[in-house]
Amino acid sequence: MAKRPLILVTNDDGIKAPGLKYLVNIMSMIGDVIIVAPDSPKSATSQAITINSPLYVSRCYNHSNAKLEYQLSGTPADCIKFGINEILKKKPDICVSGINHGSNSSVNVLYSGTVGAAIEAGIKGVPSIGFSVLDYRWNAKFDHMEKFIISITRNVIKNKLPSDIVLNVNFPKSKVNGVKVCRQANTHWEEKFCKRENPMGKEYYWLTGDFIDNDKSNETDEYALKKGYASIVPIKFDLTAKDYIKELKKWDFNG
């Protein structure tokens, strides 16, 4: 009998998020699942790590399909570091992060704790995937994604990934027409700060904004999602703009 792969699972919505539970159930069909997830929601933490306060960890038993389960007081990236170095003490065969409640397509990937965890695992040499669905509701539906998550995960286990690449996978809110491999759309947020006042008369602000997609290409993740397809974007954590090095070397930096 073939050895079942060891799968490290985390998220950024917290240990009790429905998306995590659903992902764990799917991963248990594929391999042996170890969960290390934040003890509370840690959305939009990107790849932040905890260095100015202690980390607290405890066993928990929310997911019956997991071999082991821990909740950590830190960020998703902390969970990956702790999971590999302290819990497993070795590299898992794959890391999956999610299922995130909400979009991590296009520029949103830069802020995502879900993808930040996948990147952290990728840096450690573990093939990794971040899964998200375009539904921010706590009671979001996930059934329409199952066969695609299984297929994507098994493909990564079988084919591996280059050492500097992880996959950012987003699903539409409901029916999935198929899967498209895409590039990240050129988008941005136009931020707005809603000014309010608490009952004690102290002013505070709430960040909001408008999502702007000016990318007209039919090869982007945003286009695929609008057409009802799941998007797969291979992302690199080497941020060097290699195509600009030659031009930059022409500049005179010596005064």
N, C-alpha and C positions, 0 to 999 in steps of 0.2 A: 504494500500500500504506500502510495506517495505521501511524503511528509507534508502536513498542512502548513502553509505559510504563516509566519508570525506577523500580526497586523497591529500596529499602534494607532489608536484612534483618539482624536481630540476635537475641540471646537472652540468657538469664542462666545457662544451664547450661554455657556454654563453647563454643569453636569446634569441638570434636570431638563434641559431643552428637548422638546420632541424630536427635533432634527437629529440630535445625537443618538437618541434611542433608536430611531429608524435606521440610521447608518450602521449602528452596532448590530442590529438584527440582520442586515444585509451582509455585513462583513463576516458574521458567524457562519454563513453558508459557504464562505470561501476559505477561511482559516481560523486560527486561534487569536482571539481578540484581547488585547490589553488596553484599558482606558486610562488615560491621565488627562483630566480636563479641569478647567477653572471651576472653583467652588461657587462662582457667581458670574453674571454676564460680563464679558470683557471685550465687547464689540469696539471696532475702530481703534484697536491698540497696535495695529500693524505688527512689526516685529519687536516691539518693546520688550525689555527684560527688567526684572526687579533687582536693583542693586543697593537701594537705600533703606530697605526694610527686610525683615526675615520672611522666609517662606514656610508656610504651615501645610502639612499634608496629612491626609487621613484616608483609611480604607472606607469604601462605601459599597452599597449593594443595591443600586438602582436598576442594574441591567443584568438579567439572569443569563444572558447569552455571552457574557464576558468571562474570561478565565480569571482576570484580576481587574479591579477597578479602584482608582484613586482620585480624590479631588484635591486640588492645589490652590493655595491662596493667590498665586501669581497669574501671569499672562499666558496666552496660548503658547508663545515661544518658550516661556519658562517650563511649561508642561512637557514640551518636546525634550528640552535639555534634561529635565529631571527624569522623565520616563526612560530615556536611553541610558543615562549615566548612573542612576540610582535604583530604578525599578528593574529594568531589563538587564542592565550592565552589559548590553551588547546591542548591535544594530538589528532592528526588525527587518523583515523582508520588504515591508512597505508601510508607509504612513498615510492615513487618510484623515482629512479634517473637514468637519461639517456635521450634518448638512446645515449650512448657514441659512437663517431666516432673513432673506433679503439679498439683493443683487451685489455681486462682487465683479461685475463686468467692467470693461474699459478702465477709466481712471480710478474707479472705486477700489481696484486691486491694491492701490498704493496705501490705502487706509485699513485694509482688511486684516483683522486678527486671524480669521480663518486661513487666508492664504499666507499670512505671516508665519503661522505654525508650519505649513507645508514647506515654505522656503527654509525655515530653520532645520527641518528634517533633511531637506535637500542638501544644505550646506554640510551636513554630517554624513553625506553619501547614501542617504536612504531615498529610494524612489518614492515620490510623494504627489498627492492630489488634493486639491481643495475643491469641495463640492458646495454649491449654493443654489438656492431657488429664488425666483423673483416674487417672493411673497413674504412680507414682513410680519404677518400674523403669527401669533404663538400657536394657533391651531391650523397652520398651513398644511396642505395636503402633499403627500410624498409618493403615493402609490404609482403615479405615472412615470416615475424616474427609475424604478427598481431595476428593470432589465438592462437599462443603459449604464447604471452605476456598476452592476455586476460585470458587464462587458468591458467597460473602460478599465476597471480595476484588474480584471484577469489579463487584459492586454498589457498593462503596465508590468504586472508580475512576470508575464511570459517574455516580453520584449525588452524589459528594463527601460531606463531613460538615461540620456547623457548626464554626466556628473554635475552639470551646471544648469539643469533644466527641471522645472516642476510643471505640473498641469493645473491650470485654472479652469474649472468646469462650472458652467452656469446652466440652469434649466428654466424654461418658461414656467409660468404659474400653474398651467394645467396641461393639456395634451401635448405630447412631444412628437413632432413629425419625423424626427430623425436626429442625427448628430452631424455637425459641421465643424471641421478644423478651421480656425479663423485667426486673424490678427486682432490685436486690441484696437478698439475704435479710438479716434482722436476726439476726446470729449473734455468737458470741464464743468465745474460747479460755479455758478454765480451766487456767492454767499450773501445771506441776509441775516441780520441779528435782530431778533424781536426783543424790544426793551419792555420789561415788566417790573412790577413792584410787589414785594412780598407783604404779608400782613403787618410787618413791623415798619413798613415804609422804606425798606432798603431796595434799591434798584438792582436788577440782575438782567442777564441777557440769555436768550435761547437761540442757538445756532440753527438756521434753516437755509433754504436756498433753492435755486432752480437748476436742474440738470440740463446742460446744453450739449447737443450732439450735432455738430456741423459736418460730420464725416459722411459723405454720400456714397462711399464704396459699398458694394454688395459682398465684400469679403471680410467684414468685421463681425465681432461678437454681438454688437448691438443689432446689426442687421439680421443676423441669424436668429436671435431671440425674438425680434419683432415678427419674424416669419414662423415662429413656433418651433424652432429647432434648438437643441442643446448646443452650446458653444464650448469648444475646447481650444484654449489658447496656451501654447507652450511659452512659459516665461523664464527669463534668465535672471539670476541674482548678481551677475557681474554687470554693473551699471555703466561700465565704460562705453562712451560713444566712440567706438573704434574708427568709424568712418570720418571722424572729425580730428583725429590726432594729427594727421598730415597737415591740415590747414592750420591748426593751432601752433604747430612747430614753426610756422612762418612768422609768427609774431615776435616782436623784440621785447623781451622781459628784462633786459639788462640796462634799460634807461638810455 
